Amino acid sequence: MIYDGIVIGGGPAGMFAAIIAARLGAKVLLLEKNDRLGKKLLITGKGRCNVTNDCSAQEVLQNIPRNDRFLYSAMTAFPPERIMAFFQERGCPLKTERGGRVFPVSDRSSTVLDSLQKELRRLVTVKTGKVKHILTEEGHVTGVETQNETIRAGWVILATGGLSYPATGSTGDGYQMAAELGHTILPGEGSLVPLEIRGRDCPDMQGLSLRNCGVKLVNAKGKVLYKDFGELLFTHFGVSGPTALSASCHLKGEGCKLIIDLKPALEEQKLDERILRDLDMYQNRAMENALTDLLPRSMIPVVLRRLDLDPNIQANSLTKGKRRELVQLLKAFPLEITGKRPVAEAIITSGGVKVTEIDPKTMMSKKVDGLYFAGEIIDCDAYTGGFNLQIAWATAYAAGSAAAASEAGRKSGYGRQWENNH
């Protein structure tokens, strides 16, 4: 069969782009190499699916550390409120939690996927199969070649994702297809990825979660690259959690450190007074027991080791100098970063198709007429909080609506205005 357009990739961007194009009247084929759609979507937000962030388009852009200007048109045309309305109008009620994070009321990502699949069943032809090549003639897309057949179409939307969580199908296939057509592919690396830390301190605190701590990422010269406040998790290799993941987006060069403020609500003088009260209360106890009101149990041996203090020394024996060191350590607990975890463990991929080779309003290739991009395959990534899925929705909307209204679509009599500007 001849289709108006083909969407390659059945993740959130691919599914939504196919729906948008089909709602504009295009005859769309969605191709997914997995045996089912939305495998990565199902694991987002720890299985709850952080659909978007309940904020303005401008606030989304402020949470995109690179290439935010490229996304201005797409994000303005399709801000968070529109994807929220899309799901709620289709029987997927949403709720907003801390930090503006939007989740389905069901707390199940399958609810979000069900809403998308319901629309797909109504509007789009879906097939499983791996695409080998995108076909072109005289600089224009003419279809795709799969493992089993050649399928003709006037346009193609490439939405194959990046390299994170390869078990879900994100194995960089789209990079190769785009490169074959002349696009520059920036090397994919982990963004929103846990950080590896030198030494034994993190393994000794493995499993400890800090809910409210201040975090600064500094480079070898002490310049602050990123600041955050929130949750941090110690692991056997280093640190994870929202603050560490967002800091990873800014990691540049060697010698970087993560500086943790363990008591962000207390200035140094107030913290010193607090420590004095605890030492007075537990003056005849060993230091490892005198700090139990101040610090989590698993952190105490690490702090004492950093201060070169015997855990059995009595609290009333702590010198003023050591108490001052304790205050400074709690306000600036340094962790030496040795690198990021592998890209396969990242939530999102940094890198992909170079944005200067894509039209920011339509997501169409500047090199091949009729080729569009959507989602993680584009070199754009954001912090945690629903912003990366919002990039997927916005770029998919831009690509799907532009593709359906393209010259190839008009020749087939498609591309009419989507009712009510939805």
Secondary structure by P-SEA (a helix, b strand, c coil): cccccccccccaaaaaaaaaaaaaccbbbbbbccccccccccccccccccccccccaaaaaaacccccccaaaaaaaccaaaaaaaaaaacbbbbbccccccccccccaaaaaaaaaaaaaacbbbbbccccccccccccccccccccccccccbbbbcccccccccccccaaaaaaaaaacccccbbbbccbbbbbccccccccccccccbbbbbbbccccccccccbbbbbbcccccccaaaaaaaaaccccbbbbbbcccccccaaaaaaaaaaaaaacccccccccccccccccaaaaaaaaaccccccccccccaaaaaaaaaaaacbbbbbccccccccccccccccccccccccccccccccccccccccccccccccaaaaaaaaaaaaaaaaaaaacaaaaaacccccccccc
